[in-house]
Amino acid sequence: MKTRFILIETSHAGNVGAAARAMKTMGFDDLVLVRPRWANVLRKEETIQRASGALDVLNQARIVESLDEAVDGLSHLCATAMTPRDFGPPTRAPRQHFEMLIQGELKAQAGQASEADLTDKAVASPSGETGVGLLFGCERFGMANDDVYRCNVALSIPSNPQFGSLNLGAAIQLIAYEWRQALGGFPVEEHTPHPSRADMQQVAGMLGHWEQALAHLGFLDPAAPKKLMPRLNQMFNRAQLTQEEIHILRGVAKSMLQSTPPKH
């Protein structure tokens, strides 16, 4: 689904770079800036540094003069506003709203919604949605009331009631993550190979080695072993040893066998 991140009157160049980085991390690349403080903000050194390699997002980003231009082609707009507005759209947590949007539940609710809530024109099932816009206001003043009023929902990130302050880059990262998860997310890739489990024969061989070493140290009496080895066997079975761990334990047993037995 087409997704556009729209930053309104951004005043810090670094936040534009942070936005590009946050977007690329979650697989988004459509960034539009509405009347940013710096006309050359996309080329400023601070912007490029904070983008941390997301230069493709910056290179195709657009700067426009009005929100009308920024939302062209979109059918569903989400404001990010912590403070509720009178007569404004409903306030929802991002996860709740995105799940509803993906599941098409908003369309079913539209007939019962108030005039300030979502309209049939703005709501569609994911297959019919033309695009979603995620709007972020300026760092100092947030979003203007008129901009919030034209949105379908005001997204409020659940945070500490006594300290709900988030910088712009962090807010964009959280919203981008929640939207990506709603769209299906990315698989978690293993960065380490799965260890090879030791088979029962290898575990038995290691236990035999340990039995010799423990007897060598005098810890185990071969004439009266009691239940020491069966207990060790159960302990190692629970540990689900890998082949590498078997080699380590055999090395310990070898060192014990090479040590001088204690004097009795």
C-alpha positions in Angstrom: 0.0 0.0 0.0 1.3 3.4 -0.9 2.6 5.2 2.2 3.8 8.8 2.4 5.4 10.5 5.4 4.7 14.2 5.5 6.6 16.6 7.6 5.1 20.0 8.1 7.3 23.1 8.7 10.2 21.1 10.0 12.7 23.5 11.7 15.7 21.2 12.3 17.6 19.8 9.4 18.8 16.8 11.5 15.2 15.7 12.0 14.8 15.4 8.2 17.8 13.1 8.0 16.5 11.1 11.0 13.1 10.8 9.3 14.7 9.4 6.2 16.7 6.9 8.2 13.6 5.8 10.2 11.6 5.4 7.0 14.3 3.3 5.2 14.7 1.1 8.2 11.1 0.1 7.9 11.0 -0.1 4.1 9.4 3.3 3.2 10.8 5.9 0.8 8.1 8.5 0.1 8.9 11.7 2.0 7.3 15.1 1.5 8.3 18.3 3.3 5.8 21.1 3.6 7.4 24.5 3.9 10.6 23.4 5.8 12.7 26.1 7.5 15.5 25.5 5.1 14.9 25.5 1.3 18.0 23.4 0.9 17.4 21.2 3.8 17.7 18.0 1.8 21.3 18.9 0.9 22.5 20.2 4.3 25.4 18.4 5.9 23.4 17.8 9.1 20.6 16.2 7.2 22.9 13.9 5.3 24.8 12.8 8.4 21.6 12.1 10.4 20.2 10.1 7.4 23.0 7.6 8.1 23.0 6.2 4.5 19.3 6.7 3.6 20.4 9.0 0.8 18.0 7.4 -1.7 15.1 8.6 0.5 16.5 12.1 0.6 17.2 12.2 -3.1 13.6 11.5 -4.1 12.0 13.5 -1.3 9.9 16.5 -2.4 9.4 20.0 -1.0 6.0 21.6 -1.4 4.3 24.8 -0.3 1.0 23.4 0.9 -0.5 20.4 2.5 -2.9 20.1 -0.4 0.1 19.3 -2.6 1.6 16.9 -0.1 -1.6 14.8 0.2 -2.4 14.6 -3.5 -3.2 11.0 -4.4 -3.8 9.9 -0.8 -7.2 8.7 0.6 -6.4 8.2 4.3 -4.6 10.7 6.5 -3.3 10.1 10.0 -2.2 13.1 12.1 0.3 12.5 14.9 -1.1 14.8 17.7 -0.8 14.2 21.4 -3.3 16.9 22.3 -7.0 16.1 21.4 -8.9 18.8 19.4 -12.5 19.9 19.8 -14.5 18.6 16.8 -11.4 16.8 15.6 -11.0 13.2 14.4 -11.0 10.3 16.8 -7.8 9.7 18.8 -6.3 6.1 18.6 -3.1 4.3 19.4 -1.2 3.6 16.2 -1.3 -0.2 16.6 -5.1 -0.2 17.2 -5.8 2.1 14.2 -3.5 0.3 11.8 -4.9 -3.1 12.6 -8.4 -1.7 12.1 -7.4 -0.2 8.8 -5.7 -3.3 7.5 -8.6 -5.5 8.5 -11.1 -3.2 6.8 -13.0 -2.6 10.0 -13.1 1.1 9.5 -15.4 0.8 6.5 -17.9 -1.2 8.6 -17.8 1.5 11.2 -18.1 4.5 8.8 -21.9 4.3 8.7 -22.2 4.7 12.4 -19.4 7.2 12.8 -20.0 10.9 13.6 -19.4 13.6 11.1 -16.0 14.2 12.6 -15.1 10.6 12.2 -14.0 8.8 9.1 -15.9 9.1 5.9 -16.7 6.5 3.2 -14.5 8.4 0.8 -11.5 8.2 3.0 -12.0 4.6 4.2 -11.6 1.5 2.1 -10.4 -2.0 2.5 -6.7 -2.4 1.9 -7.3 -3.6 -1.7 -9.2 -0.4 -2.5 -7.1 2.1 -0.5 -5.2 4.5 -2.8 -2.7 5.6 -0.2 -2.0 6.4 3.5 -0.4 9.6 4.6 1.3 10.0 8.0 1.5 13.7 9.0 4.0 15.2 11.5 3.9 18.8 12.7 6.8 21.1 13.4 9.0 20.4 16.4 8.0 23.4 18.5 4.3 23.7 17.9 3.1 20.4 16.6 0.3 20.3 14.1 -2.1 23.2 13.4 -5.8 22.6 14.2 -6.8 23.0 10.6 -4.3 20.3 9.5 -5.6 17.9 12.2 -9.2 18.5 11.3 -8.7 17.3 7.7 -7.3 14.0 8.9 -9.2 10.8 9.5 -7.5 10.0 12.8 -5.2 11.5 15.4 -2.6 8.9 16.3 -1.3 9.2 19.9 1.7 7.1 20.9 1.1 5.5 24.3 3.7 6.9 26.6 4.3 8.0 30.2 1.4 10.3 31.2 3.8 12.4 33.2 6.4 12.6 30.4 5.1 12.1 26.9 7.8 14.1 25.1 9.2 12.4 21.9 11.6 14.0 19.4 10.4 14.0 15.8 12.8 11.3 14.7 11.7 8.9 17.5 8.0 9.5 16.8 8.5 8.8 13.1 10.4 5.6 13.9 7.7 4.3 16.2 4.9 5.1 13.7 6.9 3.6 10.8 7.5 0.4 12.9 3.8 0.0 13.8 2.6 0.5 10.3 5.2 -1.9 8.9 4.1 -4.5 11.5 0.5 -4.0 10.5 1.5 -4.6 6.8 3.1 -7.8 7.7 6.5 -6.8 9.0 9.9 -8.2 8.0 11.2 -11.6 9.1 13.8 -11.8 11.8 17.0 -13.1 10.2 19.4 -15.3 12.2 22.9 -13.8 12.4 24.4 -16.9 13.9 24.2 -20.4 12.5 22.1 -22.9 14.4 24.4 -25.1 16.5 24.6 -28.8 15.8 23.1 -30.8 18.6 25.2 -33.6 20.0 23.8 -37.1 19.5 23.3 -39.6 22.2 26.4 -41.5 21.4 28.5 -38.4 21.7 26.9 -37.6 25.1 27.5 -41.1 26.3 31.2 -40.9 25.2 31.6 -37.7 27.1 30.0 -39.1 30.2 32.4 -42.1 30.1 35.3 -39.7 29.8 34.0 -37.7 32.8 33.5 -40.9 34.8 37.1 -41.7 34.4 38.2 -38.2 35.3 36.0 -38.0 38.4 37.3 -41.4 39.6 40.9 -40.1 38.9 40.2 -37.1 41.2 38.6 -39.3 43.9 35.3 -37.6 43.5 33.7 -40.8 42.3 34.2 -44.2 43.9 33.9 -46.8 41.1 33.1 -49.5 43.7 30.1 -47.5 45.0 29.1 -45.0 42.3 25.6 -44.6 43.6 23.5 -42.3 41.3 26.1 -39.7 40.4 26.5 -40.7 36.7 22.8 -41.1 36.1 22.2 -37.7 37.6 24.9 -36.2 35.4 23.4 -37.9 32.4 20.0 -36.3 33.1 21.5 -32.9 33.7 23.4 -33.0 30.4 20.3 -34.3 28.6 18.4 -31.2 29.8 21.2 -29.0 28.7 20.8 -30.2 25.1 24.5 -30.0 24.5 26.0 -29.0 21.1 28.9 -30.8 19.5 31.2 -27.9 20.4 30.1 -28.1 24.1 30.9 -31.9 24.1 34.4 -31.1 22.9 34.8 -28.5 25.7 33.6 -31.0 28.4 35.9 -33.7 27.0 38.8 -31.2 27.2 37.9 -30.5 30.9 37.9 -34.3 31.5 41.2 -34.7 29.8 42.8 -32.0 32.0 41.4 -33.6 35.1 42.9 -37.0 34.0 46.3 -35.3 33.4 46.3 -33.6 36.8 47.9 -35.1 39.9 45.4 -37.1 41.9 44.8 -35.8 45.4 46.6 -37.5 48.3 44.3 -39.4 50.6 
